[in-house]
Amino acid sequence: MPIQSLRGALQALLLVAVFLAGIWAQSSGVIDEFLWYLPDVQFLAVQHLWLTAISGGLAICVAIPLGILLSRPAMARWAESLMQVLNVGTTIPTLAVLALSMSFLGIGTVPAVFGLFVATLLPITRNTYAGLAGVNPALMEAAAGIGMSATQRLLKVELPNALYVIFAGMRTALTINVGTVPLAFLIGAGGLGELIFTGIDLYDPVMMLSGAIPTALLAIVVDALIATVAFLVVPRGVNPSRA
């Protein structure tokens, strides 16, 4: 009971703080300044989502088959070594990856998509591999015992049981991708980074926040969307959120 009372008091204080912040923002003219950047936010947010969708989509299309390949018994001795090669994309700072991409591919969208693709690849591959490797061996033996082929075991036993872990990797990778896309502005690819970095250069906090706040909100929305898809797609028996 005391905990519930404390929680209710904290919620009430939070509402009061938000209300007072809104009054201050309205009286100081900050809201009008944010609204002045609204057309730019709308245009750049579309670019931001486009870069995320292309690089993230390519990463998913490559990483999941690659994770499946590395999880096969024939690749067991090479899997970790090959995984370390992919680890380069996350070990090297993303800005350095984008700079290297720009050196070979020029300036614009193509090097930005390639750099973001490389940085997004490992978490999805790693989770796909880990999810498939973590399937209960008893299930695999039972599937083999009733005459399932290797392909049938992969599609009907391994992937359904690994889906939750695979989606967890996708959530992590794409959320990080959304937060990394602002760096693409530095190599001429656009996105909300234009407002963030220009606001920093001009020491204009409102311009900077006009890019930073939508970026944070987009990351939250992307994470929530993938979580919803995972909730609906992952079978109930292996989905902790539906237990």
Disulfide bonds with the S-S distance in Angstrom:
none
